[in-house]
Amino acid sequence: MLIGHVGIAVCHCIIGVLTILEINYGVLVFICLFIIIYEQTTGPIAWFYAAETCCDVTLGVCMYTLYFTVFILTLVTEPLMNSWLQP
């Protein structure tokens, strides 16, 4: 887990630097690398933890909350990327 979080932090830093330097292909490569690292380390933990610790009704609430959070992030991401704040 610790190695994964270090990898995620390094990817975020490199993405920031490449965005400032406007090297778009490098940003794309490090976003893909971030996704790979995230999915292999931290990504599935919330789902596994909820399945192992909750009973039936609370598991339903946990899954609803996780899916609702993903839905809200999906709705908010594109307007934030196109806002006046820029990358």
C-alpha positions as CSV (number, residue, x, y, z in Angstrom):
1,M,0.0,0.0,0.0
2,L,2.7,2.4,0.9
3,I,4.6,1.8,-2.3
4,G,1.3,2.3,-4.2
5,H,0.7,5.7,-2.5
6,V,4.2,6.8,-3.2
7,G,3.7,5.9,-6.9
8,I,0.4,7.8,-7.0
9,A,2.0,10.9,-5.5
10,V,4.9,10.7,-8.0
11,C,2.4,10.4,-10.9
12,H,0.4,13.4,-9.6
13,C,3.6,15.5,-9.3
14,I,4.8,14.5,-12.8
15,I,1.4,15.2,-14.3
16,G,1.4,18.6,-12.7
17,V,4.9,19.4,-14.1
18,L,4.0,18.1,-17.6
19,T,0.8,20.1,-17.6
20,I,2.7,23.3,-16.9
21,L,5.2,22.4,-19.6
22,E,2.2,21.6,-22.0
23,I,3.5,18.1,-22.9
24,N,0.2,16.4,-23.5
25,Y,1.4,13.0,-24.5
26,G,3.4,12.7,-21.3
27,V,0.3,13.7,-19.3
28,L,-1.7,11.0,-21.0
29,V,1.0,8.4,-20.3
30,F,1.2,9.3,-16.6
31,I,-2.6,9.4,-16.2
32,C,-2.7,5.8,-17.5
33,L,0.2,4.9,-15.2
34,F,-1.7,6.4,-12.3
35,I,-4.9,4.4,-13.2
36,I,-2.8,1.2,-13.3
37,I,-1.2,1.9,-9.9
38,Y,-4.5,3.0,-8.3
39,E,-6.4,-0.1,-9.5
40,Q,-3.6,-2.4,-8.2
41,T,-3.3,-0.9,-4.8
42,T,-5.9,1.5,-3.3
43,G,-8.8,1.3,-5.7
44,P,-10.6,-1.9,-4.6
45,I,-10.1,-1.5,-0.9
46,A,-13.4,0.3,-0.2
47,W,-15.4,-2.5,-2.0
48,F,-13.5,-5.3,-0.2
49,Y,-13.8,-3.6,3.2
50,A,-17.5,-3.0,2.9
51,A,-18.1,-6.6,1.8
52,E,-16.2,-8.0,4.7
53,T,-17.5,-5.8,7.5
54,C,-21.2,-5.1,6.8
55,C,-24.3,-7.2,7.0
56,D,-26.9,-7.3,4.3
57,V,-28.8,-4.0,4.9
58,T,-25.7,-1.9,5.7
59,L,-23.8,-3.4,2.7
60,G,-26.6,-2.1,0.5
61,V,-26.2,1.4,2.0
62,C,-22.4,1.2,1.6
63,M,-22.7,0.2,-2.0
64,Y,-25.3,2.9,-2.7
65,T,-23.0,5.5,-1.2
66,L,-20.0,4.3,-3.2
67,Y,-21.9,4.3,-6.5
68,F,-23.5,7.6,-5.7
69,T,-20.1,9.2,-5.0
70,V,-18.8,7.8,-8.4
71,F,-21.9,9.2,-10.1
72,I,-21.3,12.7,-8.6
73,L,-17.7,12.6,-9.6
74,T,-18.7,11.7,-13.1
75,L,-21.1,14.7,-13.3
76,V,-18.7,17.2,-11.8
77,T,-15.4,16.3,-13.5
78,E,-16.1,17.7,-17.0
79,P,-17.5,21.1,-15.9
80,L,-14.4,21.5,-13.6
81,M,-12.1,20.7,-16.5
82,N,-13.8,23.3,-18.7
83,S,-14.0,26.0,-16.0
84,W,-12.2,29.3,-15.9
85,L,-9.7,27.8,-13.4
86,Q,-8.0,25.8,-16.2
87,P,-5.9,22.7,-15.4
